[in-house]
Amino acid sequence: MTTKNKILAYTLAIILLVVSTLLYFDVSYKGFPDGHLNELDRAEQPLFFVSSNLCLVLGLFLLYLARFKKTANTNRIFYRTLLFLLLAFLIIVVLDKFLIETLNDGRGG
């Protein structure tokens, strides 16, 4: 793995681990103070858990690639991981946008 790719892998791993933590904490703050979850919160809760776990696993995998993997095909694995990450987040964003547009979010009016 080239030095440029190692720096990118370490940076992305740190960002993914921070995002994973923030998503996990955001799930606990969903809903109203009395604990009521509206339709949107109930639908987004599993999506946030999946996103959080995906960020955690991919962050740890990128750390593994950058630190321990020394073979010649590491760059190919790295770029495939980046492509998977991009596609996964694109799917998650589109799904979240669909949920926001179609479900009741608890605002009156």
C-alpha positions in Angstrom: 0.0 0.0 0.0 1.4 3.4 -1.0 2.1 6.1 1.6 -0.7 8.3 0.2 -3.2 5.5 0.5 -2.1 4.7 4.0 -2.7 8.3 5.1 -6.0 8.2 3.4 -6.9 4.9 5.0 -6.0 6.1 8.5 -7.9 9.4 8.0 -11.0 7.6 6.7 -10.8 5.1 9.5 -10.7 7.8 12.2 -13.6 9.6 10.5 -15.6 6.4 10.2 -15.0 5.6 13.9 -16.1 9.1 15.0 -19.2 8.9 12.7 -20.1 5.5 14.1 -20.0 6.8 17.7 -22.0 9.9 16.8 -24.7 7.8 15.0 -24.9 5.4 17.9 -25.4 8.3 20.3 -27.9 10.0 18.0 -30.1 6.9 18.2 -30.5 7.3 21.9 -31.7 10.9 21.5 -34.4 10.1 19.1 -38.0 10.9 19.9 -39.7 13.1 22.4 -38.5 13.6 26.0 -41.1 11.2 27.3 -39.8 8.4 25.1 -42.5 8.5 22.4 -41.2 7.7 19.0 -43.1 8.9 15.9 -43.2 7.0 12.6 -40.0 8.5 11.2 -38.0 7.9 14.4 -39.2 4.2 14.5 -38.2 3.8 10.8 -34.9 5.5 11.1 -33.7 3.7 14.3 -32.7 0.5 12.5 -31.2 2.5 9.7 -29.0 4.4 12.2 -28.0 1.1 13.9 -27.0 -0.4 10.5 -25.1 2.8 9.5 -23.3 2.9 12.9 -22.2 -0.7 12.7 -21.2 -0.4 9.0 -19.0 2.6 9.9 -17.5 0.7 12.8 -16.7 -2.4 10.7 -15.3 -0.4 7.8 -13.2 1.8 10.0 -11.6 -1.2 11.7 -11.1 -2.8 8.4 -9.3 0.3 7.0 -7.1 0.4 10.1 -6.3 -3.3 9.5 -5.5 -2.6 5.8 -3.3 0.4 6.6 -1.4 -1.1 9.5 -1.0 -4.9 8.9 -1.6 -5.7 5.2 1.6 -5.7 3.2 0.7 -7.7 0.1 0.8 -6.4 -3.5 -3.0 -6.4 -4.0 -3.7 -4.2 -1.0 -4.3 -1.2 -3.2 -7.0 -3.1 -5.1 -8.7 -4.2 -1.8 -8.5 -0.6 -0.6 -10.1 0.9 -3.7 -12.9 -1.8 -3.7 -13.5 -1.0 0.0 -13.8 2.7 -0.9 -16.2 1.9 -3.7 -18.3 -0.2 -1.3 -18.3 2.6 1.2 -19.5 5.1 -1.3 -22.3 2.9 -2.6 -23.4 1.9 0.9 -23.6 5.5 2.0 -25.4 6.5 -1.2 -28.0 3.8 -0.5 -28.4 4.9 3.1 -28.8 8.6 2.2 -31.4 7.8 -0.5 -33.3 5.6 1.9 -33.2 8.2 4.7 -34.4 10.9 2.3 -37.3 8.6 1.2 -38.3 8.0 4.8 -38.2 11.7 5.6 -40.4 12.6 2.7 -43.0 9.9 3.2 -43.4 9.4 7.0 -44.9 11.6 9.7 -42.1 13.3 11.6 -44.3 14.5 14.5 -44.6 18.1 13.5 -48.1 19.5 13.7 -49.6 22.1 11.7 
